[in-house]
Amino acid sequence: MTNLRLFSPLTALLLLTSAFSATAEDLQAPSSFLEFGRNADRWEARAGGAIYDFGPFTPQSFSGGVINGELLAPSPKFLHGIGAPRPYIGTDIAISDDPIHVFYAGLNWEAYVSRKVYFGFSAGGAALSRRAETNDEGEEKDLGSQVLFHLQASAGVDLTENLTAQVYFNHFSNAQLGESNDGLESVGVRLGFRF
């Protein structure tokens, strides 16, 4: 079951990207090793799904899915000196018998490694619907607080100028600042539309 859970998002992204043929020009590296800020002046709406309570840094106490949504705003000019990160707000709505919903915000950086392929990193804070939850087997997940740090890593490919597909990983924890720090994670796929 674990292998299936891990490879489902990766398989979905590979199938999605294989539907679009990549030319040598598409895979050509940008003029510098990493290109930051390419979409700094654009809005972007993202939506997708993920595996609930799944990741390398959390006890996998619960099962189910997550509906994910994010909205990214253009990067303010004063942030261009640090890679032009875009402010974002987002949510993970858990579809599970033991749901903990998350609302988060912060800054998102993207670095292109070719004309269409990029990696992303986000850092910010999060508010949860509850601090702790117990599953049907009596196992408790205690996050230590209803206000946590949010970290996100993603890998994406631009399907068109305005449409992108991503595999992403969300991590929520208190960074060992609380008595308990079980952490909550999700791994999934999503589409983004830039405008």
Solvent accessible surface area in square Angstrom, and as a share of the most:
residue,aa,sasa,rsa
1,M,172,0.77
2,T,80,0.46
3,N,108,0.55
4,L,119,0.59
5,R,35,0.13
6,L,75,0.37
7,F,108,0.45
8,S,49,0.31
9,P,7,0.04
10,L,75,0.37
11,T,66,0.38
12,A,40,0.31
13,L,25,0.13
14,L,122,0.61
15,L,119,0.59
16,L,65,0.32
17,T,33,0.19
18,S,84,0.54
19,A,80,0.62
20,F,91,0.38
21,S,104,0.67
22,A,66,0.52
23,T,75,0.44
24,A,91,0.70
25,E,102,0.46
26,D,9,0.05
27,L,108,0.54
28,Q,116,0.52
29,A,68,0.52
30,P,21,0.13
31,S,131,0.85
32,S,62,0.40
33,F,169,0.71
34,L,62,0.31
35,E,54,0.24
36,F,100,0.42
37,G,26,0.25
38,R,82,0.30
39,N,11,0.06
40,A,8,0.06
41,D,115,0.59
42,R,46,0.17
43,W,106,0.37
44,E,0,0.00
45,A,44,0.34
46,R,7,0.03
47,A,65,0.51
48,G,25,0.24
49,G,32,0.31
50,A,14,0.11
51,I,27,0.14
52,Y,4,0.02
53,D,0,0.00
54,F,10,0.04
55,G,4,0.04
56,P,101,0.63
57,F,140,0.59
58,T,13,0.07
59,P,63,0.39
60,Q,82,0.37
61,S,15,0.10
62,F,6,0.02
63,S,79,0.51
64,G,38,0.37
65,G,22,0.21
66,V,7,0.04
67,I,96,0.49
68,N,2,0.01
69,G,21,0.20
70,E,12,0.05
71,L,67,0.34
72,L,0,0.00
73,A,24,0.19
74,P,43,0.27
75,S,11,0.07
76,P,44,0.28
77,K,166,0.70
78,F,167,0.69
79,L,21,0.11
80,H,78,0.35
81,G,79,0.76
82,I,101,0.51
83,G,20,0.19
84,A,12,0.09
85,P,0,0.00
86,R,7,0.02
87,P,43,0.27
88,Y,7,0.03
89,I,105,0.53
90,G,11,0.11
91,T,32,0.19
92,D,7,0.03
93,I,60,0.31
94,A,8,0.06
95,I,102,0.52
96,S,30,0.19
97,D,124,0.64
98,D,16,0.08
99,P,33,0.21
100,I,2,0.01
101,H,49,0.22
102,V,1,0.00
103,F,109,0.45
104,Y,8,0.03
105,A,45,0.35
106,G,20,0.19
107,L,49,0.24
108,N,4,0.02
109,W,59,0.21
110,E,16,0.07
111,A,12,0.09
112,Y,1,0.00
113,V,45,0.26
114,S,7,0.04
115,R,112,0.41
116,K,55,0.23
117,V,42,0.24
118,Y,0,0.00
119,F,108,0.45
120,G,9,0.09
121,F,96,0.40
122,S,1,0.01
123,A,35,0.27
124,G,25,0.24
125,G,33,0.32
126,A,8,0.06
127,A,51,0.39
128,L,10,0.05
129,S,51,0.33
130,R,96,0.35
131,R,102,0.37
132,A,34,0.26
133,E,34,0.15
134,T,63,0.36
135,N,13,0.06
136,D,119,0.62
137,E,145,0.65
138,G,53,0.51
139,E,83,0.37
140,E,101,0.45
141,K,1,0.00
142,D,28,0.14
143,L,1,0.00
144,G,12,0.12
145,S,38,0.25
146,Q,85,0.38
147,V,109,0.63
148,L,8,0.04
149,F,102,0.42
150,H,0,0.00
151,L,80,0.40
152,Q,3,0.02
153,A,50,0.39
154,S,9,0.06
155,A,33,0.26
156,G,4,0.04
157,V,25,0.14
158,D,13,0.07
159,L,13,0.06
160,T,71,0.41
161,E,137,0.61
162,N,55,0.28
163,L,58,0.29
164,T,0,0.00
165,A,0,0.00
166,Q,2,0.01
167,V,17,0.10
168,Y,2,0.01
169,F,46,0.19
170,N,0,0.00
171,H,28,0.12
172,F,1,0.00
173,S,11,0.07
174,N,8,0.04
175,A,59,0.45
176,Q,140,0.62
177,L,138,0.69
178,G,30,0.29
179,E,182,0.82
180,S,27,0.17
181,N,36,0.19
182,D,38,0.19
183,G,1,0.01
184,L,6,0.03
185,E,2,0.01
186,S,2,0.01
187,V,18,0.10
188,G,2,0.02
189,V,43,0.25
190,R,7,0.03
191,L,79,0.39
192,G,2,0.01
193,F,105,0.44
194,R,3,0.01
195,F,116,0.48
